[in-house]
Structures are given as C-alpha cells and as structure tokens.
Amino acid sequence: MPPFVGSNPLSYGFRHNNNMDSNSNIVTIDVGGHLFQTTKQTLNQAGSKSLFSTISSNLDNDSVPFIDRDPEIFSVLLSLLRTGNLPSKAKNFDIQDLIFEARFYGVEQLILNSQSNPSQFEPFDLEKSLLLPLTGRDSPSAISTTENGSVQVAHGCKITSFDWSLKRKSTILTQFPAIDSMLCLNSTTVAVGATDFSGLQILDLVKGSVKKNLNWENVTKSGSTVQAIGTSGEFLFTSFESSRRNSNCIMVYDVNDDFKPVTTIGHYEIFGAELDSAIPATKLRWLPSHNLLMSAGSHSGPSGVLGNIKFWDLRSGNTVWEIKENVDCFSDITASDSSSGIFKVGVHSGEVFHADLRNIGSENAWICLGDQRKVTNGKKEGIGCKIESHGNQVFCTKGGNVELWSEVLIDGSIKGSFGSEGRVFRKNYMGRAKDFCGNRITHFSFGGNRMLVTRKDQQFVEVWQSSVRGF
C-alpha cells in the first residue's frame, strides 16, 4: 500500500474532513488511523524541506492530512519536534526503524542531533559501552571519524564504515596492501595513503572506487609515499616522502576544486648528513584561529630521537615558529586550537608537556605537566603513547589506559605545579576499573559525542560514550 492513501501530487495525501479552522494554530494529522494534534510552529521545527513543513504550509479550512505510516513511531518523532530530544519510549524501537521513518519525514538530522551531537560530548562521563566488530583477521591500522559520529576503520587492505548510528556497516577493498594514514573528508569520502605504497587516493566509500589519485613529482622521479594527512576543510594537506627517502614535502590541494594542487611547502632535498631535512612530517594539524599549519616529524638515530615542529603560514609558505626537539623528543604530538596550545608526550619520560601558542616564537616553550625528573631517564617510557586534543580536553594513552588532562581556570597570578603561569592542568584517568589495563591502545579518535579506541591485536573498535547518552 502506498504511504499516502487517496493522495494526489499536490495534496500529499490530504484527506478532506471539513473540520479545520483556517485561523487556528492547531493542526490535526491522521497517521495510520490515529489522530494527532500539534501546532504549526512545532511542525515548522522540522525545516522547510521536510514533510512536516509541507503539511503545515498546505493546510486549508477543510482538510486533515492522512499519512499511511506507523503511528507509534510518528509519536516519537513528534515528541522530538516538540522537545529536541527523543522520549524514553524511543528505546522500544530499533534505531534503524526510527532513522528509516525519519528519512521519510525529512527529519533524520534531528535524530542525529539528539543522539550524536558533538555538544553532548562529556569527557568525564565516558565509559566503554559498545564493541564494533571488524571482518577478517587484520587489526586496525588507522581510524577516522566525522563530526556527526560516522566511523571509518582501515584494517589490512580493507576499510569498514559505520554510519553515525553505528548500526549500518559496509566494507570495501582498496589497492593498498595496508593503510597507514586515513582522513574522513565527509561521511562518504576518505583520503588514504601508506608508507610503503606510492600515492594518495581519494576514495568513494559508497561505490568502493577511487575518485582521485594524487602524487608528488619529486626530483628523482621516484614514487612518493604518504606520511601524514590533514585538512582545514578548504584545503587537504599531505606529507610526502620520496620512495628513495631523499626528499620530502607537504602538498596543499583544493578540496572544493577537484583536489587541484595549490602550493608546495616544506620541500627538502637531502644532502649529506643534514638530518633535519631528512625528517618528513608525520603529523599535520590545522589551527584555524591562528591560520597556521603545524607539521611535526621525528627521527631515531645514533644520537637518540630528534625531531622538529614547524608552524607554516600558507600565504607566504614560510615558517613562523620552529621548535627543535633534542631532549625528550615527542613520541606523539597534537595541537588544540580551542586551548591555544600544543601538547606532546615525551618519548623518554612518557610525560605530557604543554606549550602555549600565545607565546609563539619563545624559547624553552615546553612545560612538563607530569614528573619533570623523568625527562632525562633515557628509558623511553613514551614509546607507543598517543595524544589527541578534543575541545578543551587533551587525551593521552599509556599502555592500555587513557589519561584526561583538563585546564583548571584559576587566578592568572597563581603558578601551579602542573602548568605555566596562569595555566594549570590536572590529570584524571578515564573509564571505570573494569576498563583499565587492556591491550595497548594503538589509535583513537572522536566523533559526535563518542570516543573510538582500537587496541593491539584486536579486531574490533571500542566505543566510549557517556552513560547518560546513547540509544
């Protein structure tokens, strides 16, 4: 049976009952034989392109709309329009059924906002709530998320995608033997690369096809492998290294113009023992409020682990700040635009350090947030640690656990033992006791109101979510 009984193209199934006052704000809708009453303002909350808005704008003084759909799910969606949140009775339905009906009415975005909105992210209330299984025997090698919470996971030569509800799953094969770098450009498009396979590919996750092959033509005409990927929304940044490992650069592509090359920055050709130029960027982060691109790379040699961190002005192609990493070089590093700082975990100490971006250009920028005495211990306690920022929080993995670092807002004249003057940070451990001491965490990312975690030798993804949120 069609969804609109006795419908015509203009009426959208309106059935005439001669009981509507044209001056009334009250709207009566017949859904599957059940009558619902609401207001025009409530219906218009669904947006101009929704069926609810169509109903509201097509009312006349003798019509009652009839929609041949499930009345129980309709009542859930009507509550969503009224309050902006799904009612408790929504848990009686499968989320996919609600999404299917919401798409029919044109209000899927409202369900997404109520269930996977980044503003609902509550870092102190996260706990492990769900496991997303992956096909095959390969452990995850990269993970990326979109702002609304959809997830892409690279494992072996495959990419498995989960929609924002984490209920719909699909897997595609790629040309890469293994994927080391992956970045979601939107829910259906990713950029992927590998350290041992030439080129960057833009993949269509729906069709399972390559939309674009991108490469860097280096001086030696050899292939170029991808070391890191980043984006500003407008531009796609890719760190390339020649297959002969004697040159590297960062390519900038226009996302909105078919990924055409815009410029090249940080192009280095290696001569002799110039180790600094031999280090390609393995981490790229865009800082919108500063209009700068952070690139960072490290190298392990006879004299220890050395690295450099550079901040690039895209307009001039020049660096505005460079930090040489000679003592306790970063094992991993991230930048937080909202906190106006950069954070690293030291490869020797395993401790978290902070540098204030408001003091760009200063020497000795790093402030240890942990035990300063570990800096020179030489034990490499930070190997394998990961660090990422999300909102105003900084997350650092150590083994199988996650530390949460948060800034404490206090009077600017007070200098704390775990921060610089005017900025004090405190550490908390995430999760409950049952979540501690799992396999070493290899990757983690954030999307919607969730944190996604992968671990060594495990073929699934952990979903960490607030205990008071979720469906």
Disulfide bonds with the S-S distance in Angstrom:
none
